[in-house]
Amino acid sequence: MSTATLPPRIVTTSNTTSDMQCEACSSSMTISPNPYFGTGLAVHRHIAECETCGAVAFVPEPEPVPSLMERIVGVLRAMFSRPASV
């Protein structure tokens, strides 16, 4: 069985650009798919790894854009909802 050790530094970042810079050493980071996504508690699809110091950053996903149908349903619900009577 092969084992892998993670670097001692794990950083969570909100920067989702493909040219990320490491917060520890300011070198470039490589974004790759998270091999553990979908198993256990792994919720980040992509991770960024520093090419110099080995730091790992979790790349958050952007908020999903609602479809046209979801927006229409939201507008109709807002139009036809009644305020609670007192």
mmCIF file as gemmi writes it, N, C-alpha and C atoms, coordinates in Angstrom:
data_model
loop_
_atom_site.group_PDB
_atom_site.id
_atom_site.type_symbol
_atom_site.label_atom_id
_atom_site.label_alt_id
_atom_site.label_comp_id
_atom_site.label_asym_id
_atom_site.label_entity_id
_atom_site.label_seq_id
_atom_site.pdbx_PDB_ins_code
_atom_site.Cartn_x
_atom_site.Cartn_y
_atom_site.Cartn_z
_atom_site.occupancy
_atom_site.B_iso_or_equiv
_atom_site.pdbx_formal_charge
_atom_site.auth_seq_id
_atom_site.auth_asym_id
_atom_site.pdbx_PDB_model_num
ATOM 1 N N . MET Axp A 1 ? 0.848 -1.167 0 1 0 ? 1 A 1
ATOM 2 C CA . MET Axp A 1 ? 0 0 0 1 0 ? 1 A 1
ATOM 3 C C . MET Axp A 1 ? 0.897 1.234 0 1 0 ? 1 A 1
ATOM 4 N N . SER Axp A 2 ? 0.65 2.155 -0.912 1 0 ? 2 A 1
ATOM 5 C CA . SER Axp A 2 ? 1.448 3.373 -0.958 1 0 ? 2 A 1
ATOM 6 C C . SER Axp A 2 ? 0.825 4.427 -0.054 1 0 ? 2 A 1
ATOM 7 N N . THR Axp A 3 ? 1.66 5.231 0.538 1 0 ? 3 A 1
ATOM 8 C CA . THR Axp A 3 ? 1.188 6.301 1.404 1 0 ? 3 A 1
ATOM 9 C C . THR Axp A 3 ? 1.768 7.61 0.92 1 0 ? 3 A 1
ATOM 10 N N . ALA Axp A 4 ? 1.07 8.685 1.185 1 0 ? 4 A 1
ATOM 11 C CA . ALA Axp A 4 ? 1.544 10.013 0.817 1 0 ? 4 A 1
ATOM 12 C C . ALA Axp A 4 ? 1.454 10.905 2.041 1 0 ? 4 A 1
ATOM 13 N N . THR Axp A 5 ? 2.459 11.703 2.229 1 0 ? 5 A 1
ATOM 14 C CA . THR Axp A 5 ? 2.433 12.64 3.345 1 0 ? 5 A 1
ATOM 15 C C . THR Axp A 5 ? 2.122 14.021 2.815 1 0 ? 5 A 1
ATOM 16 N N . LEU Axp A 6 ? 1.284 14.742 3.53 1 0 ? 6 A 1
ATOM 17 C CA . LEU Axp A 6 ? 0.933 16.094 3.146 1 0 ? 6 A 1
ATOM 18 C C . LEU Axp A 6 ? 1.959 17.061 3.709 1 0 ? 6 A 1
ATOM 19 N N . PRO Axp A 7 ? 2.194 18.16 3.037 1 0 ? 7 A 1
ATOM 20 C CA . PRO Axp A 7 ? 3.091 19.161 3.582 1 0 ? 7 A 1
ATOM 21 C C . PRO Axp A 7 ? 2.511 19.729 4.884 1 0 ? 7 A 1
ATOM 22 N N . PRO Axp A 8 ? 3.356 20.284 5.74 1 0 ? 8 A 1
ATOM 23 C CA . PRO Axp A 8 ? 2.87 20.756 7.029 1 0 ? 8 A 1
ATOM 24 C C . PRO Axp A 8 ? 1.985 21.984 6.946 1 0 ? 8 A 1
ATOM 25 N N . ARG Axp A 9 ? 1.927 22.661 5.815 1 0 ? 9 A 1
ATOM 26 C CA . ARG Axp A 9 ? 1.184 23.907 5.73 1 0 ? 9 A 1
ATOM 27 C C . ARG Axp A 9 ? -0.035 23.722 4.828 1 0 ? 9 A 1
ATOM 28 N N . ILE Axp A 10 ? -1.225 23.961 5.352 1 0 ? 10 A 1
ATOM 29 C CA . ILE Axp A 10 ? -2.457 23.881 4.569 1 0 ? 10 A 1
ATOM 30 C C . ILE Axp A 10 ? -3.17 25.218 4.707 1 0 ? 10 A 1
ATOM 31 N N . VAL Axp A 11 ? -3.484 25.85 3.587 1 0 ? 11 A 1
ATOM 32 C CA . VAL Axp A 11 ? -4.048 27.19 3.571 1 0 ? 11 A 1
ATOM 33 C C . VAL Axp A 11 ? -5.362 27.15 2.816 1 0 ? 11 A 1
ATOM 34 N N . THR Axp A 12 ? -6.381 27.835 3.321 1 0 ? 12 A 1
ATOM 35 C CA . THR Axp A 12 ? -7.636 27.982 2.59 1 0 ? 12 A 1
ATOM 36 C C . THR Axp A 12 ? -7.654 29.372 1.982 1 0 ? 12 A 1
ATOM 37 N N . THR Axp A 13 ? -7.935 29.452 0.698 1 0 ? 13 A 1
ATOM 38 C CA . THR Axp A 13 ? -7.907 30.739 0.017 1 0 ? 13 A 1
ATOM 39 C C . THR Axp A 13 ? -9.212 30.973 -0.727 1 0 ? 13 A 1
ATOM 40 N N . SER Axp A 14 ? -9.533 32.235 -0.961 1 0 ? 14 A 1
ATOM 41 C CA . SER Axp A 14 ? -10.735 32.56 -1.723 1 0 ? 14 A 1
ATOM 42 C C . SER Axp A 14 ? -10.391 32.982 -3.141 1 0 ? 14 A 1
ATOM 43 N N . ASN Axp A 15 ? -9.124 32.992 -3.498 1 0 ? 15 A 1
ATOM 44 C CA . ASN Axp A 15 ? -8.701 33.363 -4.836 1 0 ? 15 A 1
ATOM 45 C C . ASN Axp A 15 ? -8.865 32.167 -5.761 1 0 ? 15 A 1
ATOM 46 N N . THR Axp A 16 ? -9.671 32.313 -6.79 1 0 ? 16 A 1
ATOM 47 C CA . THR Axp A 16 ? -9.938 31.17 -7.668 1 0 ? 16 A 1
ATOM 48 C C . THR Axp A 16 ? -9.288 31.319 -9.034 1 0 ? 16 A 1
ATOM 49 N N . THR Axp A 17 ? -8.359 32.243 -9.189 1 0 ? 17 A 1
ATOM 50 C CA . THR Axp A 17 ? -7.712 32.402 -10.485 1 0 ? 17 A 1
ATOM 51 C C . THR Axp A 17 ? -6.716 31.28 -10.716 1 0 ? 17 A 1
ATOM 52 N N . SER Axp A 18 ? -6.427 31.013 -11.981 1 0 ? 18 A 1
ATOM 53 C CA . SER Axp A 18 ? -5.537 29.902 -12.297 1 0 ? 18 A 1
ATOM 54 C C . SER Axp A 18 ? -4.074 30.232 -12.034 1 0 ? 18 A 1
ATOM 55 N N . ASP Axp A 19 ? -3.723 31.506 -11.872 1 0 ? 19 A 1
ATOM 56 C CA . ASP Axp A 19 ? -2.337 31.876 -11.599 1 0 ? 19 A 1
ATOM 57 C C . ASP Axp A 19 ? -2.206 32.299 -10.132 1 0 ? 19 A 1
ATOM 58 N N . MET Axp A 20 ? -2.448 31.367 -9.242 1 0 ? 20 A 1
ATOM 59 C CA . MET Axp A 20 ? -2.4 31.647 -7.815 1 0 ? 20 A 1
ATOM 60 C C . MET Axp A 20 ? -0.961 31.77 -7.348 1 0 ? 20 A 1
ATOM 61 N N . GLN Axp A 21 ? -0.751 32.593 -6.324 1 0 ? 21 A 1
ATOM 62 C CA . GLN Axp A 21 ? 0.558 32.773 -5.711 1 0 ? 21 A 1
ATOM 63 C C . GLN Axp A 21 ? 0.524 32.195 -4.31 1 0 ? 21 A 1
ATOM 64 N N . CYS Axp A 22 ? 1.586 31.538 -3.905 1 0 ? 22 A 1
ATOM 65 C CA . CYS Axp A 22 ? 1.689 30.945 -2.577 1 0 ? 22 A 1
ATOM 66 C C . CYS Axp A 22 ? 1.763 32.058 -1.537 1 0 ? 22 A 1
ATOM 67 N N . GLU Axp A 23 ? 1.009 31.914 -0.447 1 0 ? 23 A 1
ATOM 68 C CA . GLU Axp A 23 ? 1.023 32.912 0.614 1 0 ? 23 A 1
ATOM 69 C C . GLU Axp A 23 ? 2.296 32.822 1.448 1 0 ? 23 A 1
ATOM 70 N N . ALA Axp A 24 ? 2.956 31.678 1.433 1 0 ? 24 A 1
ATOM 71 C CA . ALA Axp A 24 ? 4.153 31.496 2.25 1 0 ? 24 A 1
ATOM 72 C C . ALA Axp A 24 ? 5.412 31.998 1.55 1 0 ? 24 A 1
ATOM 73 N N . CYS Axp A 25 ? 5.591 31.636 0.263 1 0 ? 25 A 1
ATOM 74 C CA . CYS Axp A 25 ? 6.842 31.981 -0.417 1 0 ? 25 A 1
ATOM 75 C C . CYS Axp A 25 ? 6.647 32.797 -1.694 1 0 ? 25 A 1
ATOM 76 N N . SER Axp A 26 ? 5.417 33.139 -2.037 1 0 ? 26 A 1
ATOM 77 C CA . SER Axp A 26 ? 5.06 33.966 -3.202 1 0 ? 26 A 1
ATOM 78 C C . SER Axp A 26 ? 5.432 33.355 -4.547 1 0 ? 26 A 1
ATOM 79 N N . SER Axp A 27 ? 5.65 32.064 -4.616 1 0 ? 27 A 1
ATOM 80 C CA . SER Axp A 27 ? 5.9 31.428 -5.914 1 0 ? 27 A 1
ATOM 81 C C . SER Axp A 27 ? 4.573 30.948 -6.495 1 0 ? 27 A 1
ATOM 82 N N . SER Axp A 28 ? 4.598 30.477 -7.73 1 0 ? 28 A 1
ATOM 83 C CA . SER Axp A 28 ? 3.346 30.083 -8.381 1 0 ? 28 A 1
ATOM 84 C C . SER Axp A 28 ? 2.85 28.737 -7.854 1 0 ? 28 A 1
ATOM 85 N N . MET Axp A 29 ? 1.553 28.545 -7.956 1 0 ? 29 A 1
ATOM 86 C CA . MET Axp A 29 ? 0.918 27.314 -7.49 1 0 ? 29 A 1
ATOM 87 C C . MET Axp A 29 ? 0.246 26.623 -8.672 1 0 ? 29 A 1
ATOM 88 N N . THR Axp A 30 ? 0.24 25.311 -8.639 1 0 ? 30 A 1
ATOM 89 C CA . THR Axp A 30 ? -0.379 24.513 -9.684 1 0 ? 30 A 1
ATOM 90 C C . THR Axp A 30 ? -1.727 24.013 -9.185 1 0 ? 30 A 1
ATOM 91 N N . ILE Axp A 31 ? -2.784 24.269 -9.958 1 0 ? 31 A 1
ATOM 92 C CA . ILE Axp A 31 ? -4.128 23.812 -9.589 1 0 ? 31 A 1
ATOM 93 C C . ILE Axp A 31 ? -4.36 22.453 -10.231 1 0 ? 31 A 1
ATOM 94 N N . SER Axp A 32 ? -4.794 21.492 -9.412 1 0 ? 32 A 1
ATOM 95 C CA . SER Axp A 32 ? -5.051 20.146 -9.906 1 0 ? 32 A 1
ATOM 96 C C . SER Axp A 32 ? -6.307 19.589 -9.254 1 0 ? 32 A 1
ATOM 97 N N . PRO Axp A 33 ? -6.935 18.582 -9.838 1 0 ? 33 A 1
ATOM 98 C CA . PRO Axp A 33 ? -8.12 17.977 -9.221 1 0 ? 33 A 1
ATOM 99 C C . PRO Axp A 33 ? -7.758 17.328 -7.886 1 0 ? 33 A 1
ATOM 100 N N . ASN Axp A 34 ? -8.648 17.438 -6.936 1 0 ? 34 A 1
ATOM 101 C CA . ASN Axp A 34 ? -8.462 16.827 -5.622 1 0 ? 34 A 1
ATOM 102 C C . ASN Axp A 34 ? -8.709 15.321 -5.762 1 0 ? 34 A 1
ATOM 103 N N . PRO Axp A 35 ? -7.703 14.492 -5.509 1 0 ? 35 A 1
ATOM 104 C CA . PRO Axp A 35 ? -7.901 13.05 -5.68 1 0 ? 35 A 1
ATOM 105 C C . PRO Axp A 35 ? -8.856 12.45 -4.65 1 0 ? 35 A 1
ATOM 106 N N . TYR Axp A 36 ? -9.127 13.171 -3.575 1 0 ? 36 A 1
ATOM 107 C CA . TYR Axp A 36 ? -10.003 12.662 -2.524 1 0 ? 36 A 1
ATOM 108 C C . TYR Axp A 36 ? -11.417 13.237 -2.596 1 0 ? 36 A 1
ATOM 109 N N . PHE Axp A 37 ? -11.73 14.032 -3.634 1 0 ? 37 A 1
ATOM 110 C CA . PHE Axp A 37 ? -13.053 14.65 -3.723 1 0 ? 37 A 1
ATOM 111 C C . PHE Axp A 37 ? -14.13 13.568 -3.827 1 0 ? 37 A 1
ATOM 112 N N . GLY Axp A 38 ? -15.178 13.724 -3.046 1 0 ? 38 A 1
ATOM 113 C CA . GLY Axp A 38 ? -16.299 12.794 -3.076 1 0 ? 38 A 1
ATOM 114 C C . GLY Axp A 38 ? -16.172 11.65 -2.096 1 0 ? 38 A 1
ATOM 115 N N . THR Axp A 39 ? -15.05 11.529 -1.44 1 0 ? 39 A 1
ATOM 116 C CA . THR Axp A 39 ? -14.886 10.471 -0.449 1 0 ? 39 A 1
ATOM 117 C C . THR Axp A 39 ? -14.763 11.114 0.921 1 0 ? 39 A 1
ATOM 118 N N . GLY Axp A 40 ? -15.525 10.653 1.846 1 0 ? 40 A 1
ATOM 119 C CA . GLY Axp A 40 ? -15.443 11.184 3.201 1 0 ? 40 A 1
ATOM 120 C C . GLY Axp A 40 ? -15.867 12.635 3.263 1 0 ? 40 A 1
ATOM 121 N N . LEU Axp A 41 ? -15.013 13.473 3.823 1 0 ? 41 A 1
ATOM 122 C CA . LEU Axp A 41 ? -15.342 14.878 4.027 1 0 ? 41 A 1
ATOM 123 C C . LEU Axp A 41 ? -14.706 15.806 3.003 1 0 ? 41 A 1
ATOM 124 N N . ALA Axp A 42 ? -14.106 15.28 1.954 1 0 ? 42 A 1
ATOM 125 C CA . ALA Axp A 42 ? -13.456 16.118 0.941 1 0 ? 42 A 1
ATOM 126 C C . ALA Axp A 42 ? -14.52 16.821 0.098 1 0 ? 42 A 1
ATOM 127 N N . VAL Axp A 43 ? -14.613 18.15 0.235 1 0 ? 43 A 1
ATOM 128 C CA . VAL Axp A 43 ? -15.646 18.906 -0.466 1 0 ? 43 A 1
ATOM 129 C C . VAL Axp A 43 ? -15.073 19.844 -1.526 1 0 ? 43 A 1
ATOM 130 N N . HIS Axp A 44 ? -13.775 19.965 -1.631 1 0 ? 44 A 1
ATOM 131 C CA . HIS Axp A 44 ? -13.157 20.838 -2.62 1 0 ? 44 A 1
ATOM 132 C C . HIS Axp A 44 ? -12.773 20.023 -3.851 1 0 ? 44 A 1
ATOM 133 N N . ARG Axp A 45 ? -13.257 20.446 -5.029 1 0 ? 45 A 1
ATOM 134 C CA . ARG Axp A 45 ? -12.964 19.731 -6.262 1 0 ? 45 A 1
ATOM 135 C C . ARG Axp A 45 ? -11.509 19.902 -6.695 1 0 ? 45 A 1
ATOM 136 N N . HIS Axp A 46 ? -10.93 21.06 -6.404 1 0 ? 46 A 1
ATOM 137 C CA . HIS Axp A 46 ? -9.571 21.352 -6.846 1 0 ? 46 A 1
ATOM 138 C C . HIS Axp A 46 ? -8.704 21.798 -5.671 1 0 ? 46 A 1
ATOM 139 N N . ILE Axp A 47 ? -7.407 21.505 -5.776 1 0 ? 47 A 1
ATOM 140 C CA . ILE Axp A 47 ? -6.436 21.982 -4.802 1 0 ? 47 A 1
ATOM 141 C C . ILE Axp A 47 ? -5.309 22.667 -5.56 1 0 ? 47 A 1
ATOM 142 N N . ALA Axp A 48 ? -4.645 23.591 -4.887 1 0 ? 48 A 1
ATOM 143 C CA . ALA Axp A 48 ? -3.495 24.281 -5.468 1 0 ? 48 A 1
ATOM 144 C C . ALA Axp A 48 ? -2.267 23.889 -4.661 1 0 ? 48 A 1
ATOM 145 N N . GLU Axp A 49 ? -1.222 23.487 -5.362 1 0 ? 49 A 1
ATOM 146 C CA . GLU Axp A 49 ? 0.009 23.068 -4.704 1 0 ? 49 A 1
ATOM 147 C C . GLU Axp A 49 ? 1.145 23.995 -5.114 1 0 ? 49 A 1
ATOM 148 N N . CYS Axp A 50 ? 1.905 24.453 -4.12 1 0 ? 50 A 1
ATOM 149 C CA . CYS Axp A 50 ? 3.04 25.332 -4.379 1 0 ? 50 A 1
ATOM 150 C C . CYS Axp A 50 ? 4.163 24.514 -5.013 1 0 ? 50 A 1
ATOM 151 N N . GLU Axp A 51 ? 4.765 25.071 -6.049 1 0 ? 51 A 1
ATOM 152 C CA . GLU Axp A 51 ? 5.841 24.373 -6.745 1 0 ? 51 A 1
ATOM 153 C C . GLU Axp A 51 ? 7.158 24.44 -5.993 1 0 ? 51 A 1
ATOM 154 N N . THR Axp A 52 ? 7.283 25.376 -5.045 1 0 ? 52 A 1
ATOM 155 C CA . THR Axp A 52 ? 8.543 25.547 -4.33 1 0 ? 52 A 1
ATOM 156 C C . THR Axp A 52 ? 8.522 24.932 -2.938 1 0 ? 52 A 1
ATOM 157 N N . CYS Axp A 53 ? 7.565 25.368 -2.104 1 0 ? 53 A 1
ATOM 158 C CA . CYS Axp A 53 ? 7.58 24.932 -0.703 1 0 ? 53 A 1
ATOM 159 C C . CYS Axp A 53 ? 6.623 23.785 -0.41 1 0 ? 53 A 1
ATOM 160 N N . GLY Axp A 54 ? 5.735 23.454 -1.334 1 0 ? 54 A 1
ATOM 161 C CA . GLY Axp A 54 ? 4.825 22.327 -1.135 1 0 ? 54 A 1
ATOM 162 C C . GLY Axp A 54 ? 3.57 22.643 -0.354 1 0 ? 54 A 1
ATOM 163 N N . ALA Axp A 55 ? 3.291 23.92 -0.119 1 0 ? 55 A 1
ATOM 164 C CA . ALA Axp A 55 ? 2.059 24.287 0.591 1 0 ? 55 A 1
ATOM 165 C C . ALA Axp A 55 ? 0.846 23.919 -0.259 1 0 ? 55 A 1
ATOM 166 N N . VAL Axp A 56 ? -0.258 23.601 0.401 1 0 ? 56 A 1
ATOM 167 C CA . VAL Axp A 56 ? -1.486 23.211 -0.285 1 0 ? 56 A 1
ATOM 168 C C . VAL Axp A 56 ? -2.581 24.207 0.07 1 0 ? 56 A 1
ATOM 169 N N . ALA Axp A 57 ? -3.326 24.66 -0.941 1 0 ? 57 A 1
ATOM 170 C CA . ALA Axp A 57 ? -4.456 25.571 -0.731 1 0 ? 57 A 1
ATOM 171 C C . ALA Axp A 57 ? -5.687 24.945 -1.353 1 0 ? 57 A 1
ATOM 172 N N . PHE Axp A 58 ? -6.8 25.03 -0.665 1 0 ? 58 A 1
ATOM 173 C CA . PHE Axp A 58 ? -8.063 24.535 -1.2 1 0 ? 58 A 1
ATOM 174 C C . PHE Axp A 58 ? -8.694 25.63 -2.045 1 0 ? 58 A 1
ATOM 175 N N . VAL Axp A 59 ? -9.073 25.297 -3.264 1 0 ? 59 A 1
ATOM 176 C CA . VAL Axp A 59 ? -9.656 26.263 -4.182 1 0 ? 59 A 1
ATOM 177 C C . VAL Axp A 59 ? -11.171 26.158 -4.079 1 0 ? 59 A 1
ATOM 178 N N . PRO Axp A 60 ? -11.853 27.172 -3.515 1 0 ? 60 A 1
ATOM 179 C CA . PRO Axp A 60 ? -13.309 27.103 -3.401 1 0 ? 60 A 1
ATOM 180 C C . PRO Axp A 60 ? -13.98 27.264 -4.759 1 0 ? 60 A 1
ATOM 181 N N . GLU Axp A 61 ? -15.151 26.697 -4.884 1 0 ? 61 A 1
ATOM 182 C CA . GLU Axp A 61 ? -15.905 26.798 -6.132 1 0 ? 61 A 1
ATOM 183 C C . GLU Axp A 61 ? -16.77 28.049 -6.11 1 0 ? 61 A 1
ATOM 184 N N . PRO Axp A 62 ? -16.985 28.67 -7.273 1 0 ? 62 A 1
ATOM 185 C CA . PRO Axp A 62 ? -17.883 29.824 -7.324 1 0 ? 62 A 1
ATOM 186 C C . PRO Axp A 62 ? -19.318 29.396 -7.057 1 0 ? 62 A 1
ATOM 187 N N . GLU Axp A 63 ? -20.121 30.34 -6.587 1 0 ? 63 A 1
ATOM 188 C CA . GLU Axp A 63 ? -21.529 30.06 -6.325 1 0 ? 63 A 1
ATOM 189 C C . GLU Axp A 63 ? -22.23 29.688 -7.633 1 0 ? 63 A 1
ATOM 190 N N . PRO Axp A 64 ? -23.093 28.676 -7.602 1 0 ? 64 A 1
ATOM 191 C CA . PRO Axp A 64 ? -23.799 28.301 -8.837 1 0 ? 64 A 1
ATOM 192 C C . PRO Axp A 64 ? -24.798 29.381 -9.251 1 0 ? 64 A 1
ATOM 193 N N . VAL Axp A 65 ? -24.875 29.603 -10.538 1 0 ? 65 A 1
ATOM 194 C CA . VAL Axp A 65 ? -25.811 30.583 -11.08 1 0 ? 65 A 1
ATOM 195 C C . VAL Axp A 65 ? -27.161 29.903 -11.249 1 0 ? 65 A 1
ATOM 196 N N . PRO Axp A 66 ? -28.249 30.496 -10.7 1 0 ? 66 A 1
ATOM 197 C CA . PRO Axp A 66 ? -29.558 29.855 -10.848 1 0 ? 66 A 1
ATOM 198 C C . PRO Axp A 66 ? -30.003 29.84 -12.309 1 0 ? 66 A 1
ATOM 199 N N . SER Axp A 67 ? -30.692 28.78 -12.677 1 0 ? 67 A 1
ATOM 200 C CA . SER Axp A 67 ? -31.183 28.662 -14.048 1 0 ? 67 A 1
ATOM 201 C C . SER Axp A 67 ? -32.348 29.626 -14.254 1 0 ? 67 A 1
ATOM 202 N N . LEU Axp A 68 ? -32.74 29.789 -15.492 1 0 ? 68 A 1
ATOM 203 C CA . LEU Axp A 68 ? -33.851 30.679 -15.817 1 0 ? 68 A 1
ATOM 204 C C . LEU Axp A 68 ? -35.126 30.219 -15.123 1 0 ? 68 A 1
ATOM 205 N N . MET Axp A 69 ? -35.372 28.918 -15.102 1 0 ? 69 A 1
ATOM 206 C CA . MET Axp A 69 ? -36.585 28.391 -14.464 1 0 ? 69 A 1
ATOM 207 C C . MET Axp A 69 ? -36.576 28.697 -12.956 1 0 ? 69 A 1
ATOM 208 N N . GLU Axp A 70 ? -35.432 28.545 -12.31 1 0 ? 70 A 1
ATOM 209 C CA . GLU Axp A 70 ? -35.354 28.838 -10.874 1 0 ? 70 A 1
ATOM 210 C C . GLU Axp A 70 ? -35.602 30.318 -10.595 1 0 ? 70 A 1
ATOM 211 N N . ARG Axp A 71 ? -35.116 31.186 -11.473 1 0 ? 71 A 1
ATOM 212 C CA . ARG Axp A 71 ? -35.367 32.621 -11.289 1 0 ? 71 A 1
ATOM 213 C C . ARG Axp A 71 ? -36.842 32.953 -11.5 1 0 ? 71 A 1
ATOM 214 N N . ILE Axp A 72 ? -37.481 32.344 -12.503 1 0 ? 72 A 1
ATOM 215 C CA . ILE Axp A 72 ? -38.909 32.591 -12.759 1 0 ? 72 A 1
ATOM 216 C C . ILE Axp A 72 ? -39.74 32.116 -11.578 1 0 ? 72 A 1
ATOM 217 N N . VAL Axp A 73 ? -39.428 30.941 -11.051 1 0 ? 73 A 1
ATOM 218 C CA . VAL Axp A 73 ? -40.163 30.418 -9.901 1 0 ? 73 A 1
ATOM 219 C C . VAL Axp A 73 ? -39.989 31.35 -8.704 1 0 ? 73 A 1
ATOM 220 N N . GLY Axp A 74 ? -38.79 31.869 -8.483 1 0 ? 74 A 1
ATOM 221 C CA . GLY Axp A 74 ? -38.546 32.793 -7.381 1 0 ? 74 A 1
ATOM 222 C C . GLY Axp A 74 ? -39.362 34.07 -7.516 1 0 ? 74 A 1
ATOM 223 N N . VAL Axp A 75 ? -39.439 34.608 -8.723 1 0 ? 75 A 1
ATOM 224 C CA . VAL Axp A 75 ? -40.223 35.827 -8.959 1 0 ? 75 A 1
ATOM 225 C C . VAL Axp A 75 ? -41.704 35.556 -8.741 1 0 ? 75 A 1
ATOM 226 N N . LEU Axp A 76 ? -42.212 34.426 -9.242 1 0 ? 76 A 1
ATOM 227 C CA . LEU Axp A 76 ? -43.625 34.101 -9.068 1 0 ? 76 A 1
ATOM 228 C C . LEU Axp A 76 ? -43.976 33.871 -7.602 1 0 ? 76 A 1
ATOM 229 N N . ARG Axp A 77 ? -43.102 33.213 -6.874 1 0 ? 77 A 1
ATOM 230 C CA . ARG Axp A 77 ? -43.35 33.014 -5.443 1 0 ? 77 A 1
ATOM 231 C C . ARG Axp A 77 ? -43.378 34.337 -4.7 1 0 ? 77 A 1
ATOM 232 N N . ALA Axp A 78 ? -42.498 35.238 -5.077 1 0 ? 78 A 1
ATOM 233 C CA . ALA Axp A 78 ? -42.477 36.553 -4.424 1 0 ? 78 A 1
ATOM 234 C C . ALA Axp A 78 ? -43.734 37.35 -4.763 1 0 ? 78 A 1
ATOM 235 N N . MET Axp A 79 ? -44.223 37.226 -6.015 1 0 ? 79 A 1
ATOM 236 C CA . MET Axp A 79 ? -45.42 37.979 -6.416 1 0 ? 79 A 1
ATOM 237 C C . MET Axp A 79 ? -46.675 37.461 -5.729 1 0 ? 79 A 1
ATOM 238 N N . PHE Axp A 80 ? -46.798 36.161 -5.591 1 0 ? 80 A 1
ATOM 239 C CA . PHE Axp A 80 ? -48.031 35.59 -5.076 1 0 ? 80 A 1
ATOM 240 C C . PHE Axp A 80 ? -47.989 35.225 -3.579 1 0 ? 80 A 1
ATOM 241 N N . SER Axp A 81 ? -46.909 35.516 -2.935 1 0 ? 81 A 1
ATOM 242 C CA . SER Axp A 81 ? -46.875 35.221 -1.499 1 0 ? 81 A 1
ATOM 243 C C . SER Axp A 81 ? -47.668 36.28 -0.757 1 0 ? 81 A 1
ATOM 244 N N . ARG Axp A 82 ? -48.353 35.826 0.256 1 0 ? 82 A 1
ATOM 245 C CA . ARG Axp A 82 ? -49.166 36.734 1.052 1 0 ? 82 A 1
ATOM 246 C C . ARG Axp A 82 ? -48.447 37.037 2.363 1 0 ? 82 A 1
ATOM 247 N N . PRO Axp A 83 ? -48.547 38.267 2.799 1 0 ? 83 A 1
ATOM 248 C CA . PRO Axp A 83 ? -47.968 38.56 4.105 1 0 ? 83 A 1
ATOM 249 C C . PRO Axp A 83 ? -48.79 37.849 5.189 1 0 ? 83 A 1
ATOM 250 N N . ALA Axp A 84 ? -48.138 37.472 6.238 1 0 ? 84 A 1
ATOM 251 C CA . ALA Axp A 84 ? -48.829 36.773 7.34 1 0 ? 84 A 1
ATOM 252 C C . ALA Axp A 84 ? -49.825 37.723 7.994 1 0 ? 84 A 1
ATOM 253 N N . SER Axp A 85 ? -51.018 37.243 8.212 1 0 ? 85 A 1
ATOM 254 C CA . SER Axp A 85 ? -52.042 38.081 8.85 1 0 ? 85 A 1
ATOM 255 C C . SER Axp A 85 ? -51.811 38.092 10.354 1 0 ? 85 A 1
ATOM 256 N N . VAL Axp A 86 ? -52.11 39.223 10.931 1 0 ? 86 A 1
ATOM 257 C CA . VAL Axp A 86 ? -51.868 39.39 12.366 1 0 ? 86 A 1
ATOM 258 C C . VAL Axp A 86 ? -53.114 39.19 13.157 1 0 ? 86 A 1
